């Protein structure tokens, strides 16, 4: 019996697996790029149920002037609307950066089955980076966690964004000193 992703008689693997973590993380990264273009911290998220994307979101904190408008929070709200239920027990969340404590709390509350993220956040991540709220034994739900999917791409986008922000801030300070 052969694996469905590999056909030894042909000598190659499928190029695109539409149900792979890599595919769905690529979709989350597209949302992160959308945030980058809107001058938002480039984090993107998608929620998947039964192999289908049911929600897509990017950070919109600055755009909406709302500290809770993280990609994960917006995607959770969208998925709940699509399903007509706040419980997302058979859904997976793909997000380009490790969720913060606020988002992790909402993820646990919604009972997301699995969280897959790109790059970790050792200073503020709540999926094992700084703390692990997603698998806290005392809470009513624990999500399976898969870190590091397209980690380099996720980290690179964040690093580019913050390098550009620092450069722009420096230019702004220099300009204000000249005036």
Long-range contacts (C-beta under 8 A, 24 or more apart in sequence): 18-51, 19-51, 21-94, 21-116, 21-146, 21-149, 22-149, 22-150, 24-48, 24-53, 24-92, 24-94, 24-116, 25-94, 25-96, 25-116, 25-118, 25-149, 25-150, 25-154, 26-150, 27-53, 27-56, 27-94, 28-71, 28-94, 28-95, 28-96, 28-118, 29-96, 29-118, 29-150, 29-153, 29-154, 29-157, 31-56, 31-57, 31-58, 31-71, 31-96, 32-58, 32-59, 32-71, 32-96, 32-97, 32-154, 32-157, 33-157, 34-58, 35-59, 35-60, 35-71, 36-157, 36-160, 36-161, 38-62, 38-63, 41-158, 41-161, 42-96, 42-157, 42-158, 42-161, 43-70, 43-71, 43-72, 43-95, 43-96, 43-97, 43-158, 44-71, 44-95, 44-96, 45-71, 45-72, 45-74, 45-75, 45-93, 45-94, 45-95, 45-96, 46-75, 46-93, 46-94, 47-75, 47-76, 47-78, 47-79, 47-88, 47-91, 47-92, 47-93, 47-94, 47-112, 48-91, 48-92, 48-93, 48-94, 49-79, 49-83, 49-88, 49-90, 49-91, 49-92, 50-90, 54-78, 54-79, 54-82, 54-83, 54-91, 55-79, 55-82, 68-102, 70-99, 70-100, 70-102, 70-103, 71-95, 71-96, 72-99, 72-103, 72-106, 72-107, 73-102, 73-103, 73-106, 76-106, 76-107, 76-110, 76-112, 80-110, 86-110, 87-111, 88-112, 88-113, 89-113, 92-116, 93-143, 94-149, 96-150, 96-154, 96-157, 97-121, 97-125, 97-154, 97-158, 98-125, 98-126, 98-127, 98-128, 98-129, 98-147, 99-125, 99-126, 99-127, 99-134, 100-124, 100-125, 100-126, 101-126, 101-131, 101-133, 104-133, 104-134, 105-133, 107-134, 107-143, 108-133, 108-134, 108-136, 108-139, 108-140, 108-141, 108-142, 108-143, 109-141, 111-141, 112-143, 113-143, 113-144, 114-143, 114-144, 114-145, 114-146, 115-143, 115-144, 115-145, 115-146, 116-145, 116-146, 116-147, 116-149, 117-145, 117-146, 117-147, 117-148, 117-149, 117-154, 118-148, 118-149, 118-150, 118-151, 118-153, 118-154, 118-155, 119-148, 119-151, 119-154, 119-155, 119-158, 120-147, 120-148, 120-151
